Amino acid sequence: PKLTQLTDKSLPSFLSTSKSLEISNTNLQMINAHTFQAWSLILEELIITNNSNLETFPSIIIQ
């Protein structure tokens, strides 16, 4: 299946042990704000590039 949404129901299982995550060149369309907040407690680095379908990026994420 294609990666289109990241929510608490669709998180990759390896994320809990990762310090860095890059999401590039996917069909990602939406990142849930609560999911992003949870990541901020786990990850030291999050890189999101070249995801032209990404339309919903919660305002809580952009500061």
C-alpha positions as CSV (number, residue, x, y, z in Angstrom):
1,P,0.0,0.0,0.0
2,K,1.1,3.5,-0.7
3,L,2.0,5.9,2.1
4,T,-0.6,8.7,2.0
5,Q,-1.3,9.5,5.7
6,L,0.6,9.4,8.9
7,T,-1.6,9.0,11.9
8,D,-1.4,7.1,15.2
9,K,-2.9,4.2,13.3
10,S,-0.4,4.1,10.5
11,L,3.0,4.8,12.1
12,P,5.9,2.6,11.0
13,S,6.8,0.1,13.8
14,F,10.5,1.0,13.6
15,L,9.7,4.6,14.6
16,S,9.8,4.0,18.3
17,T,13.5,3.1,18.1
18,S,14.6,5.7,15.6
19,K,16.3,9.1,16.3
20,S,16.1,10.4,12.8
21,L,13.4,10.0,10.1
22,E,13.4,11.3,6.5
23,I,10.2,11.2,4.4
24,S,11.1,11.9,0.8
25,N,9.5,11.3,-2.6
26,T,6.3,9.6,-1.2
27,N,2.6,10.0,-1.9
28,L,2.1,11.4,1.5
29,Q,-0.9,13.8,1.7
30,M,-1.5,14.3,5.4
31,I,0.4,14.3,8.7
32,N,-1.9,14.3,11.8
33,A,-0.9,17.0,14.3
34,H,-1.0,14.6,17.3
35,T,1.2,12.2,15.4
36,F,3.7,15.0,14.7
37,Q,3.7,16.0,18.4
38,A,4.4,12.4,19.4
39,W,7.3,12.3,17.0
40,S,8.8,15.4,18.5
41,L,9.2,13.5,21.8
42,I,11.0,10.6,20.1
43,L,12.9,12.0,17.1
44,E,15.9,14.3,17.2
45,E,15.6,15.0,13.5
46,L,12.7,14.9,11.0
47,I,13.3,15.7,7.4
48,I,10.3,16.0,5.0
49,T,11.3,16.8,1.3
50,N,9.9,16.3,-2.2
51,N,6.5,15.2,-1.2
52,S,4.5,17.1,-3.7
53,N,1.1,15.6,-2.6
54,L,1.5,16.8,0.9
55,E,-1.3,19.3,1.3
56,T,-2.4,19.1,4.9
57,F,0.4,20.2,7.3
58,P,-1.2,21.2,10.6
59,S,-0.5,24.8,11.6
60,I,0.5,23.5,15.1
61,I,3.6,22.1,13.3
62,I,4.7,25.3,11.7
63,Q,6.1,27.7,14.3
